Amino acid sequence: MNAKKLCLVAVDVRSAHNIGAFFRTCDGLGAELYLVGICPRPRHDDDTRLPHIARKAEKEIAKTALGAEKTVRWRHHDTLLAAKQELEEDGYALIGLEQSEKSQDIRKFKSEKSVALVVGREVEGLDLVEQKLCEQLVEITMVGKKESFNVSIAAAIGLYQLSA
């Protein structure tokens, strides 16, 4: 039997600093990273962005990734559906990190499959269509006055919990 793998999927996360933090978290936990939609990303061989745009994103990501952008296996897809198809072929279950009536406490979630944790936009999170592409929704129970964590912090907590 193959060991379960872990992956983080970021959908339309705009902040290069959050993307850099995702790279660091993935490096620390041995996870892959999928960047979906408008996420800033390092340059790659088949990059179609204007060179100055790609360089700027890469420089901003490097500030928080601190080299992890060079060690973590990552991919980019234009849509979550395209990423989902590839991830499912690799044996992953897509699990959305989102506060919803359908979410369960992440501490109670268990999966027999490898898990791809899907996080969404900094303020809006995952939209309903994206939530429906996930097999299950999980959430981090909040006990303070704030309703949620920053997306990079939530992703780190979520990946760590799922790695246990």
Helices and strands as residue ranges (DSSP letters): E 6-11, H 16-29, E 32-36, H 51-65, G 68-70, E 74-77, H 80-89, E 92-97, E 104-105, G 106-108, E 114-119, H 128-132, E 136-139, H 151-163
